[in-house]
Amino acid sequence: MHRPPTAEAEIAEELAAVRPGLLPRFTAGLPGARAAVLSRLWRALAHDPLPWIARREPAAEGLVLRLRDGRRLYGPAADPYRTDAYVTTVRCDESEYADPARLMTALAVPGSEGFAAELGHSVASLALSRAGREPGPGWPGSGWEWEQRVVDGHPFHPNCRSRPGFSVAEQLAYAPEHGPVVSLGQVPVPAEECLVSGDWPAGMRDGGRLLLPVHPWQAAHVLKGLGDQAPGRLGEGAVKGLGVGGPRLDAHPLMSLRTLAVAGGTTPGPHVKTALSARLTSSVRDISVASIAASATLSAFGELLAARCEGLLHITRTLGAATAHSPDLAAVLRESPDRYGAPGERVVPVAALATTSLPRTPGWTGRLARLALRVGLRALELGVALEAHGQNLLVVLSPAGEPLRLVYRDLADLRVSPARLARRGIRMPDLPARMVTDDVTVLRRKLFGSLVAGALAGTAGSGPALRAALETAVRDLPRTPDLAALCEEALPAKALTLMRLSPERPGDQWAALPNPLRM
C-alpha cells in the first residue's frame, strides 16, 4: 500500500531545494519537535473534555486514559502548566508512539484525520523554525526583535507551528522566527469604496485613493485568485500587479505573522495588521468589516479604561483602519507598544519572557503575576475582560528587569459587561454584539483563561512554579468575588484540541484545569 509523504518528508524535500544548508539542523531537530508537540497533545488528552475518553486514572507509571471503545492510553503524569517537551512517547495498548500525528491517526476518532495532518505540519514547521533561528544572548533592542525570539509558538497548543498553505520558501520569507524583512504591497482603492475608521494617514493615500497594505502571501494566494471578483474596483489586472510593483512598505513580522512593525526611522514605526486569510494555529484569521467599523470606538474606550487602572496599564491606540468592504482586503494601523517604555526600559511581550535570561531576583514571577492580576482584575471589576494572553499582553521592564507596567494591544476580542460599566458610571460604547455580555462565567473565562492559564502559566513553566507565583500575587489584592473565583474554582482554559477536533461547533470550548493554588 502506498503511503503519502509525511509533512516532515515534504518540508525536507522543499528545504533541500531552497535552503539546503539548513537541512542537517532540520533533520536533527525533528525528534525534539515531535516531543514538543506530543507534550502539548498529551496535555490536551489529559485535560480537554473529549467525548471519546471515558475516564482518566493516575497510575504508578503516570496516567492512564480509558477510551470508550476499550483501548487505553499510557503516558506520564500530565501537568497542565508544564511547557518543556517532557513526553517522548505515548502508548496505546501495546503500541508506542513518538509521533503525535501517528498517534492521532491511530486513535481514529471523529475529526482525527484532519487534525493528524495539522499535527504533522506543526512538527515539521517547528523543526524548521528551530533550524532557521536561534535566540541570541542578551536583551534585544526593539520590540519586534523580542517578538521574533518566540520560536516555538503557543506554549500549550499542539498546533503551535502549524502553517498549512505556506511553502518552505514562504515560511522562511514571512515567519517572524526566521527574521525576515517583509515587503508589503500597497493596493490603491478608491476612497469612496472603502470603510475608514479613525484617520487614514496622508502618506498612505494617492489622490482620491487609499493605499491598503497587503501581505505578499495574501496577494499571491487570495487576491490573485479572486480576479474580477476582487474587492472594490481592483479588477483582475490590478490584482495581478500585487506584489510586483507600486509603493512598498518594508516591515518586520511579529508573533501573529500577519501583524508587522514598519521598518526604518528613528522612532518606533506603527504596527500594521494585514488581512492574511490562512489558518494559523487554530483558525482562519481575517479582518472583518465589523471590526474595522468598531476600531475607533474601541480605541477611545481603551484609553478610558487605561485611565482608570492607576497608571499601570497602557493600551495601544488604533491610528486608522480601512477595508474595501471585504475581510480579504483590509488593514489596521496601531501604535507600537515601544512608545510606552521610558529610556532604559524594555517593552516585552509576555510570551517572549521565557526566551531570554533576564536578571530576575527571587520572587520575580510572583511580582509579574501580582501586577498582571491587579490590572486584569481591576479592568474586570470595571466591566472589561481582557484577552490577556502572551501575545496581546506586554510588560514594561525597568533597566534592572523589574516588571513596572503593562501594555495591551488588539482590542478586538474584549468582552464588555454593560451592568458592570453602569455600576462604575461608565457609558457603554457602541460595540459589536459578540463583545457584549453580563455573563460572569464568560467574563471570567476570557480573563482567567488567557492571563492565568495562558500568559502567566507559560512564563512560569510548571504547576508548582505557577502556584508559587500566584500565592505571592493574590496575597495583597482586594478580596473581590472575581478573585475568590480565581482562588477557589477550577481554572478555565480553552480546550484547543477539542475545538480542532470539532470544527462544526463554532466558538470557544473550555476545559477546567486543576486550580494551581490547590494543586
C-alpha positions in Angstrom: 0.0 0.0 0.0 1.4 3.4 -1.0 1.6 5.8 1.9 1.5 9.5 1.1 4.6 11.5 2.1 4.6 13.0 5.6 4.8 16.7 6.3 8.3 16.1 7.5 9.4 14.5 4.2 7.7 17.2 2.2 9.4 20.0 4.1 12.7 18.2 3.9 12.4 18.0 0.2 11.5 21.6 -0.2 14.2 22.7 2.2 16.8 20.7 0.2 15.8 22.8 -2.8 15.5 26.3 -1.3 17.9 26.3 1.7 20.0 23.1 1.7 22.3 24.4 4.4 19.5 24.1 6.9 18.6 20.5 6.1 21.0 18.9 8.7 19.7 21.0 11.5 16.1 20.4 10.4 16.6 16.7 10.4 18.4 16.7 13.7 15.7 18.8 15.3 12.8 16.5 14.3 12.8 14.3 17.5 12.7 17.3 19.7 9.9 18.9 17.7 7.9 15.7 17.9 8.3 15.6 21.7 7.3 19.3 22.0 4.1 18.7 20.0 3.4 15.4 21.7 3.7 17.0 25.1 1.1 19.6 24.1 -1.1 16.9 22.7 -0.8 14.8 25.9 -1.8 17.8 28.0 -5.0 18.1 25.9 -5.8 14.3 26.1 -5.3 14.5 29.8 -7.5 17.6 30.4 -9.8 18.6 27.4 -13.4 17.3 27.8 -13.0 14.9 24.8 -16.2 12.8 24.4 -14.3 9.6 23.5 -12.3 9.5 26.7 -14.3 7.6 29.4 -12.1 8.4 32.4 -8.6 9.3 33.5 -6.8 7.4 36.2 -3.5 8.1 38.0 -1.1 5.1 37.9 2.3 4.3 39.3 3.9 5.0 35.9 1.9 8.2 35.3 -1.5 8.5 33.8 -3.9 6.1 32.1 -6.7 7.2 29.8 -9.5 4.7 29.3 -11.2 5.3 25.9 -14.9 4.5 25.4 -14.0 1.8 22.9 -12.0 -0.1 25.5 -8.5 1.0 24.5 -6.1 2.5 27.0 -3.5 5.3 26.6 -0.5 5.4 28.9 1.8 8.4 29.5 3.4 10.4 32.2 1.5 12.4 34.8 0.3 15.5 32.9 1.0 18.9 34.5 -1.4 21.2 32.6 1.0 24.2 33.1 4.3 22.5 32.1 5.9 23.8 29.0 9.0 21.7 28.4 9.0 18.7 26.0 8.7 16.0 28.7 6.6 13.5 26.8 8.6 11.4 24.3 6.3 8.5 23.8 2.6 7.6 24.5 1.4 4.0 24.5 -1.9 2.9 23.1 -2.5 -0.6 24.4 0.6 -2.4 23.2 1.7 0.1 20.5 4.1 3.0 21.3 4.0 6.4 19.5 6.7 9.1 19.5 5.0 10.9 16.6 1.9 12.9 17.6 0.4 12.7 14.0 0.7 8.9 14.0 -0.8 8.7 17.5 -3.8 10.8 16.4 -4.2 8.7 13.2 -4.2 5.5 15.3 -6.9 6.9 17.6 -9.2 7.3 14.6 -11.7 9.4 16.5 -14.1 11.9 14.8 -12.0 14.7 13.2 -8.7 12.9 13.8 -7.6 12.6 10.1 -7.5 16.4 9.5 -6.1 17.1 13.0 -3.3 14.5 12.4 -2.3 16.3 9.3 -2.1 19.6 11.2 0.0 17.9 13.9 2.4 16.6 11.3 2.7 20.1 9.8 3.2 21.5 13.3 6.1 19.2 14.0 7.8 19.8 10.7 7.3 23.6 10.8 8.6 23.7 14.4 11.8 21.8 13.4 12.2 24.3 10.5 11.7 27.2 12.9 14.3 25.9 15.3 16.7 25.2 12.4 16.4 28.6 11.0 16.6 30.8 14.0 18.2 30.7 17.5 17.7 33.4 20.0 20.9 35.3 20.7 22.2 36.3 24.2 21.3 39.5 25.9 18.3 41.8 25.6 17.0 42.7 22.2 17.0 46.4 21.4 13.4 46.7 20.0 10.0 45.2 20.4 10.0 43.4 17.1 13.2 41.7 18.0 11.7 40.4 21.2 8.7 39.0 19.2 11.0 37.2 16.8 12.5 35.3 19.7 9.3 33.3 20.2 10.5 30.4 18.0 8.2 27.6 19.4 4.9 29.5 19.2 2.0 28.8 21.5 3.2 27.0 24.7 0.2 24.8 25.1 -1.4 24.3 21.6 -0.4 21.2 19.7 -0.7 23.2 16.5 1.9 25.6 17.9 3.6 25.9 14.5 1.1 24.5 12.0 1.1 26.7 8.9 -0.8 24.8 6.2 -0.7 26.7 2.9 2.8 28.1 3.4 5.6 26.6 1.5 9.1 26.3 3.0 10.2 29.3 1.0 7.2 31.3 2.3 7.8 30.3 5.9 11.5 31.4 5.6 10.4 34.7 3.9 7.5 35.7 6.1 7.6 33.9 9.5 9.0 36.1 12.4 11.3 33.4 13.9 13.3 33.4 10.7 14.0 37.1 11.0 13.0 38.4 7.5 12.0 41.9 6.4 8.7 41.6 4.6 7.9 43.9 1.7 4.2 44.8 1.9 2.3 45.8 -1.2 0.1 48.9 -1.1 -3.1 48.5 -3.1 -4.8 51.6 -4.4 -8.6 51.5 -3.7 -11.0 54.4 -4.4 -11.7 56.1 -1.1 -15.5 56.1 -1.7 -15.4 52.3 -1.9 -13.7 52.0 1.5 -14.9 52.0 5.0 -12.5 54.0 7.1 -12.4 54.2 10.9 -10.1 56.8 12.5 -7.6 58.8 10.5 -6.0 57.1 7.5 -2.6 58.7 7.1 -1.8 61.1 4.3 1.3 59.1 3.5 -0.8 56.1 2.6 -3.1 58.0 0.1 -2.7 58.5 -3.6 -5.0 61.4 -4.6 -8.6 60.1 -4.1 -7.4 56.5 -3.4 -6.4 54.8 -0.2 -3.2 52.6 -0.3 -4.1 49.5 1.7 -1.2 47.4 2.9 -1.4 43.8 1.6 0.7 40.9 2.8 2.5 39.2 -0.1 1.1 35.8 0.9 -2.4 37.3 0.7 -1.6 38.9 -2.7 -0.3 35.6 -4.1 -2.8 33.2 -2.7 -6.1 35.0 -2.2 -6.4 38.3 -4.1 -4.9 37.0 -7.3 -7.3 34.1 -7.3 -10.3 36.4 -7.0 -9.8 38.0 -10.4 -12.7 40.3 -11.3 -14.4 39.4 -8.0 -11.7 41.3 -6.1 -12.9 43.8 -3.6 -13.5 47.3 -4.8 -12.7 48.2 -8.4 -9.4 46.4 -8.5 -10.2 44.1 -11.3 -8.0 41.2 -12.4 -5.3 43.5 -13.9 -4.8 45.4 -10.6 -4.8 42.2 -8.6 -2.2 40.6 -10.9 0.1 43.5 -10.2 0.1 43.0 -6.4 3.5 42.3 -5.0 5.2 43.2 -8.3 5.4 46.9 -8.5 4.0 50.0 -6.9 4.8 51.5 -3.5 6.3 49.1 -1.0 6.3 49.1 2.8 9.1 47.2 4.5 8.2 45.7 7.9 9.3 43.2 10.5 6.8 40.3 11.1 5.6 40.0 14.7 4.4 36.9 16.6 1.0 36.8 14.9 2.8 36.8 11.5 0.1 38.9 9.8 0.9 41.9 12.0 4.2 43.7 11.2 6.3 46.6 12.6 7.1 49.2 9.9 10.8 49.4 9.5 13.0 52.4 9.3 13.0 55.8 11.1 14.5 56.9 14.4 11.2 56.3 16.4 9.2 53.1 16.5 7.1 52.8 13.4 3.4 51.8 13.6 2.2 48.2 13.6 0.3 47.1 10.5 -2.3 44.3 10.9 -2.9 42.9 7.5 -5.6 40.6 6.2 -4.0 37.1 5.9 -6.6 34.5 5.2 -4.6 31.5 6.2 -5.1 29.0 9.1 -2.6 29.9 11.8 -2.6 27.7 14.9 -6.4 27.3 15.3 -8.5 29.3 12.9 -8.5 31.3 9.6 -7.9 34.9 10.5 -9.2 37.8 8.6 -10.2 41.4 9.4 -14.0 41.7 9.4 -15.8 44.7 8.2 -17.5 45.0 11.6 -14.2 45.1 13.4 -13.0 47.9 11.1 -16.2 49.8 11.8 -15.7 49.5 15.6 -12.0 50.1 15.8 -12.0 53.9 16.5 -14.7 53.4 19.2 -12.8 50.6 20.8 -9.6 52.6 20.7 -11.2 55.5 22.6 -12.8 53.1 25.0 -9.4 51.5 25.6 -7.9 54.9 26.5 -10.8 55.5 29.0 -10.1 52.0 30.6 -6.4 52.6 30.9 -7.1 55.9 32.7 -8.9 54.0 35.4 -6.1 51.5 36.0 -3.9 53.5 38.4 -1.2 54.3 35.8 -0.4 50.6 35.5 -1.9 50.0 32.0 -1.3 51.4 28.6 -3.4 50.4 25.6 -2.0 50.9 22.1 -4.2 53.3 20.1 -5.6 52.5 16.7 -4.3 55.1 14.4 -6.5 54.2 11.5 -8.4 51.2 10.0 -9.8 50.7 6.5 -11.4 48.0 4.4 -12.6 47.7 0.8 -15.7 46.2 2.4 -14.1 42.8 2.4 -12.3 40.7 5.0 -9.7 39.8 2.3 -8.6 43.4 1.8 -8.3 45.4 5.0 -5.7 46.8 7.3 -5.4 48.3 10.8 -2.6 50.7 11.9 -1.7 50.7 15.5 0.8 52.4 17.7 3.9 50.5 18.5 4.0 49.3 22.2 7.6 50.5 22.3 6.4 54.1 22.7 5.3 53.3 26.3 8.8 52.5 27.5 10.9 55.3 29.0 14.6 55.4 28.2 16.3 52.3 29.5 13.1 50.4 29.8 12.0 47.5 27.6 8.5 46.6 26.4 8.4 42.9 26.1 5.5 40.6 25.1 4.9 38.2 28.0 5.2 35.2 25.6 8.9 36.3 25.0 9.8 36.3 28.6 10.8 32.7 28.6 13.2 33.1 25.6 15.8 35.3 27.3 17.6 35.1 30.7 16.5 38.2 32.5 18.2 39.5 35.6 15.5 38.1 37.9 15.6 38.4 41.7 13.8 35.9 43.9 10.0 36.2 43.6 10.2 37.9 40.2 7.5 35.8 38.6 5.2 36.4 41.6 5.7 40.2 41.2 4.8 39.9 37.5 1.7 37.9 38.4 0.7 40.4 41.0 1.0 43.3 38.5 -0.9 41.4 35.8 -3.7 40.3 38.2 -4.0 43.7 39.8 -4.6 45.2 36.3 -6.7 42.4 34.9 -9.0 42.2 38.0 -9.3 45.9 38.1 -10.4 46.0 34.5 -12.8 43.1 35.1 -14.3 45.0 38.1 -14.9 48.0 35.8 -16.6 45.7 33.3 -13.9 44.7 30.8 -12.5 41.2 30.4 -9.1 41.4 28.6 -7.9 38.6 26.4 -4.5 39.0 28.0 -2.6 36.1 26.5 1.1 36.2 26.0 0.8 37.9 22.6 -1.6 40.6 23.4 -0.1 41.4 26.8 3.3 43.1 27.1 5.2 44.1 30.2 7.4 47.2 30.7 10.6 46.2 32.4 12.9 48.5 34.3 16.6 48.6 33.3 17.1 46.1 36.1 14.4 43.8 34.7 11.7 44.5 37.2 8.0 44.5 35.9 6.7 48.0 36.1 3.6 48.5 33.9 1.6 46.6 31.3 0.8 47.3 27.7 -2.2 45.7 26.0 -2.8 45.7 22.3 -5.5 44.5 19.9 -8.9 45.1 21.5 -10.9 43.0 19.0 -11.6 40.2 21.4 -12.6 42.0 24.6 -15.7 41.1 26.4 -17.6 44.1 28.0 -20.3 44.0 30.7 -22.9 46.8 30.4 -24.1 46.1 34.0 -20.6 46.4 35.5 -19.8 49.5 33.5 -23.1 51.1 34.7 -22.2 50.4 38.3 -19.0 52.4 37.8 -20.7 55.2 35.9 -19.1 54.4 32.6 -21.1 54.8 29.4 -21.5 51.7 27.4 -19.9 52.2 23.9 -21.4 51.0 20.7 -19.7 47.7 20.2 -20.4 44.5 18.1 -22.9 42.3 19.8 -20.4 39.4 20.2 -18.3 41.5 22.6 -21.2 42.4 25.0 -22.2 40.2 27.9 -23.1 40.3 31.5 -22.5 36.5 31.9 -19.9 36.3 34.7 -18.7 32.9 33.5 -18.0 34.2 30.1 -16.2 37.3 31.5 -14.0 35.2 33.9 -13.2 32.6 31.3 -12.0 35.4 28.9 -9.6 36.9 31.5 -8.5 33.8 33.5 -8.2 31.5 30.5 -5.9 34.0 28.7 -4.0 35.6 31.6 -3.5 32.8 34.1 -3.9 29.6 32.1 -2.1 31.3 29.2 0.4 34.2 29.8 1.4 33.5 33.4 1.4 29.7 33.1 3.6 29.9 30.0 6.0 32.2 31.9 6.1 30.0 35.0 6.5 26.8 33.0 5.0 24.3 35.5 2.2 23.9 38.0 4.5 24.3 41.1 6.1 27.5 39.7 2.7 28.9 38.8 1.3 28.1 42.3 4.2 29.9 43.9 3.7 33.0 41.7 0.0 33.1 42.3 0.4 32.7 46.1 2.6 35.8 46.1 0.3 37.7 43.7 -3.1 37.2 45.5 -1.8 38.0 49.0 -2.3 41.7 48.7 -5.1 42.0 46.1 -8.5 43.3 47.0 -10.8 40.5 48.1 -13.4 40.6 45.3 -15.8 37.8 44.1 -13.7 37.6 40.9 -10.5 37.0 43.0 -12.4 34.4 45.1 -13.4 32.5 41.9 -9.8 32.5 40.8 -8.5 31.2 44.1 -11.2 28.6 44.7 -12.7 27.3 41.4 -11.2 25.2 38.6 -9.1 27.3 36.2 -10.7 27.7 32.7 -8.6 27.2 29.6 -9.6 27.0 26.0 -10.0 23.3 25.0 -7.8 23.9 22.0 -7.6 20.3 20.8 -11.4 19.7 21.3 -12.0 22.8 19.2 -9.8 21.5 16.4 -11.5 18.0 16.5 -15.0 19.6 16.3 -14.8 22.3 13.7 -18.6 22.0 13.2 -19.0 23.7 16.6 -18.1 27.4 16.2 -16.8 29.5 19.0 -14.7 28.7 22.1 -15.0 25.4 24.1 -13.5 25.1 27.5 -11.6 22.8 29.8 -11.5 23.0 33.6 -7.9 22.7 34.8 -6.8 21.9 38.4 -6.6 25.2 40.3 -2.8 25.8 40.7 -3.5 27.3 44.1 -4.9 24.0 45.3 -2.5 21.5 43.5 
